[in-house]
Amino acid sequence: MRFDGQELTRLGRGALRRRRREIQFIFQNPFASLNPRMRVGEIIAAGMRILGLAQDGIEGRVQGLLEQVGLSADARKRYPHEFSGDQRQRVCMARALAVEPRLIICDEPTSALDVSVQAQILNLLRALQEGLGLAYLFITHNIAVVGFFAHQVAVMYLGRIVERGAVGEVLRDPRHPYTQALLSAVPRIGPVPRRRVIHLEGDMPSPVAPPPGCYFHPCCPRRIPACLEAYPSAQRFSETHVVHCIRAREG
């Protein structure tokens, strides 16, 4: 994994520790990602204490972060079990923001929440991004969230990116059969053109023993013998839109 031109997997312990301030994580499950034995204020302050940040003003910094994510300053005195799901996720967001990162990795941050509050969290994430100049790596299975939230999108299958590009390019003109199948399954409401649902057959291969050639070919409705021979090279449709499929130019 490269960040800011540097390969993180090759960094030593000290160099990697310094990089941790710049990259933070919001986990999928806010019920499991907070220590139940620590008060919220202690949870948010932990990163600052470990990295030696704002030692003289941690209490004020914690209060400011809580208010920034829509919680009262008094929340710092309470334990995680005293909060609802979306409130816990707000605590997780405050913890991630505490060390002033440049990149936040969001792993399905709304999937464990009620639908009624998912939009609130997404709107808050967007507002924080615009206000603080953050970059997000947002992992999700929800295509609607991708369309609402993303600027660039990468579609992965069995651990490899099969299509990537600007969100408009990928969602409006998908070129990989897997992307096309995903988008065909998205429910549509109102007077919008119906899209033929693509039904995939066969079983997904094992990620520890992928098949030869294109990993998707066992399930692909458009496979040809050449798909079994070698993993497809990248085909470029624009400066940003890239697809790994030998039949991508056929539409």
C-alpha positions in Angstrom: 0.0 0.0 0.0 1.4 3.4 -1.0 0.6 6.6 0.7 1.9 10.0 -0.3 4.4 8.2 -2.6 5.7 5.9 0.1 5.3 2.2 0.4 3.9 1.6 3.9 4.6 -2.1 4.1 8.3 -1.4 3.9 8.5 1.1 6.7 10.2 0.3 9.9 8.4 0.4 13.2 9.4 4.0 14.0 8.6 5.4 10.6 5.3 3.6 10.5 4.3 4.9 13.9 4.8 8.5 12.6 2.6 7.7 9.6 -0.3 6.5 11.8 -1.2 10.0 12.7 -1.9 10.7 9.0 -4.1 7.6 8.4 -7.0 6.7 10.7 -9.8 4.2 10.6 -13.6 4.2 11.2 -14.7 0.6 11.7 -17.8 -1.1 10.5 -19.3 -2.1 13.9 -19.4 0.8 16.4 -20.6 -1.7 19.0 -17.4 -3.7 18.9 -14.8 -1.1 18.1 -15.1 0.9 21.3 -13.6 -0.3 24.6 -16.5 -0.9 27.0 -14.3 -0.2 30.0 -13.2 3.2 29.0 -15.1 6.4 29.1 -15.7 8.2 25.8 -13.3 11.0 26.7 -10.5 8.5 27.4 -11.2 6.7 24.1 -10.9 9.9 22.1 -7.9 11.1 24.0 -6.0 7.9 23.7 -4.5 8.5 20.3 -3.4 12.0 21.2 -1.7 10.8 24.4 0.1 7.9 22.6 1.4 10.2 19.8 2.2 13.1 22.2 -0.2 15.6 20.8 -1.9 18.5 22.5 -0.9 17.3 26.0 -1.7 20.6 27.6 -5.2 20.9 26.0 -6.5 17.4 25.6 -9.7 18.0 27.7 -10.7 21.0 25.6 -9.8 19.2 22.4 -12.0 16.2 23.3 -14.9 18.5 24.0 -14.5 20.3 20.7 -14.3 17.0 18.8 -17.5 15.7 20.4 -19.4 18.9 19.5 -17.9 18.7 16.0 -19.5 15.3 15.4 -22.9 16.3 16.9 -22.5 15.1 20.5 -22.6 17.1 23.7 -19.4 17.8 25.7 -20.8 15.8 28.6 -20.7 12.7 26.5 -17.0 12.4 27.4 -18.0 11.2 30.9 -20.1 8.3 29.7 -19.4 4.7 28.6 -20.1 3.4 25.1 -23.0 1.2 26.2 -24.9 4.4 27.1 -25.1 5.5 23.5 -27.2 4.5 20.5 -25.6 3.0 17.4 -25.2 6.2 15.4 -23.9 8.0 18.5 -21.2 5.4 19.0 -20.3 5.8 15.3 -20.0 9.6 16.0 -17.6 8.7 18.9 -15.6 6.6 16.5 -15.4 9.5 14.1 -14.2 11.9 16.8 -11.5 9.3 17.8 -10.4 9.2 14.2 -10.3 13.0 13.9 -8.4 13.5 17.2 -4.9 13.2 15.7 -5.7 15.4 12.6 -5.3 12.7 9.9 -5.1 13.3 6.2 -6.8 10.1 5.2 -9.6 8.2 7.0 -10.4 4.6 5.9 -14.1 4.0 6.4 -15.0 0.3 6.4 -18.8 0.1 5.8 -19.3 2.8 8.5 -23.1 2.9 8.1 -24.0 -0.8 7.4 -24.5 -1.6 11.1 -26.9 1.4 11.6 -30.6 1.8 11.1 -31.5 3.1 7.7 -33.1 6.2 9.3 -29.8 7.4 10.6 -27.4 6.3 7.9 -28.0 9.5 5.9 -27.1 11.6 9.0 -23.7 9.9 9.3 -23.0 10.2 5.6 -23.9 13.9 5.6 -21.7 14.4 8.6 -18.8 12.6 6.9 -19.2 14.8 3.9 -19.4 18.0 5.9 -16.2 17.0 7.8 -14.5 16.2 4.5 -15.3 19.6 3.1 -14.5 21.5 6.3 -11.2 19.8 7.1 -9.9 18.8 3.7 -9.9 15.1 4.4 -9.6 12.2 2.0 -11.7 9.1 2.5 -11.1 5.5 1.4 -14.7 4.4 1.6 -15.4 0.6 1.5 -19.0 -0.3 0.9 -21.4 -2.7 -0.9 -24.1 -0.1 -1.2 -24.2 1.3 -4.7 -26.5 4.2 -3.7 -23.9 5.3 -1.1 -21.2 5.1 -3.8 -23.3 7.4 -6.1 -24.0 9.8 -3.3 -20.6 10.0 -1.6 -17.7 9.0 -4.0 -15.6 11.0 -6.5 -13.6 8.0 -7.7 -14.7 4.3 -7.5 -12.8 1.0 -7.7 -14.8 -2.2 -8.1 -13.0 -5.3 -6.7 -13.5 -9.0 -7.3 -11.6 -11.6 -5.4 -9.1 -9.1 -4.1 -8.3 -7.4 -7.4 -9.6 -4.2 -8.9 -11.5 -5.0 -12.1 -12.8 -1.5 -12.9 -12.0 1.9 -11.7 -12.8 5.5 -12.7 -14.7 8.6 -11.9 -18.0 7.6 -10.2 -20.0 8.9 -13.2 -18.0 6.9 -15.7 -18.3 3.6 -13.8 -22.0 3.9 -12.7 -23.3 5.2 -16.0 -21.1 3.2 -18.4 -19.9 0.0 -16.6 -17.6 -2.0 -18.8 -16.7 -5.0 -16.7 -19.3 -7.9 -16.6 -19.0 -8.0 -12.8 -19.7 -4.2 -12.5 -22.6 -4.6 -14.9 -24.1 -7.4 -12.8 -23.8 -5.4 -9.6 -25.5 -2.4 -11.1 -28.3 -4.5 -12.7 -29.3 -5.7 -9.3 -29.8 -2.3 -7.7 -33.5 -1.7 -7.0 -35.0 1.3 -8.9 -37.9 3.4 -7.8 -40.0 5.7 -10.0 -40.2 6.2 -13.8 -36.6 5.2 -14.6 -35.6 2.8 -17.5 -35.6 -0.8 -16.4 -32.3 -2.5 -16.6 -32.1 -6.2 -17.4 -31.0 -8.1 -14.3 -27.9 -10.1 -15.0 -27.9 -13.5 -13.2 -24.5 -15.0 -12.5 -24.1 -18.7 -12.5 -21.5 -21.0 -10.9 -19.6 -20.6 -7.7 -17.2 -17.9 -6.7 -13.6 -19.3 -6.7 -11.5 -19.5 -3.6 -9.5 -16.4 -3.0 -6.6 -18.5 -1.7 -6.6 -20.6 -4.9 -7.9 -18.4 -7.7 -8.5 -19.9 -11.1 -6.1 -19.3 -14.0 -6.8 -16.4 -16.3 -9.5 -13.9 -15.3 -10.7 -14.6 -11.8 -14.3 -13.8 -12.8 -14.5 -16.3 -15.7 -16.2 -19.2 -13.7 -19.2 -16.9 -13.1 -19.0 -14.7 -16.2 -21.9 -14.9 -18.7 -19.6 -13.4 -21.4 -16.5 -15.6 -21.0 -14.6 -17.0 -24.0 -11.7 -19.5 -24.1 -9.2 -16.7 -24.0 -10.5 -15.6 -20.6 -9.0 -18.8 -19.1 -5.5 -18.2 -20.4 -4.1 -15.1 -18.7 -5.3 -12.3 -16.4 -6.6 -9.5 -18.6 -4.4 -6.4 -19.0 -5.8 -2.9 -18.4 -7.9 -1.3 -21.1 -8.2 2.4 -20.8 -11.4 4.2 -21.8 -10.4 7.7 -20.5 -7.8 9.2 -18.4 -9.5 7.8 -15.3 -11.6 4.9 -16.5 -9.7 1.6 -16.6 -11.1 -2.0 -17.0 -9.5 -5.4 -16.7 -11.5 -7.4 -19.3 -10.6 -8.6 -22.7 -14.2 -8.0 -23.9 -14.6 -4.6 -22.3 -14.7 -2.7 -25.6 -17.6 -4.7 -26.8 -19.9 -2.8 -24.4 
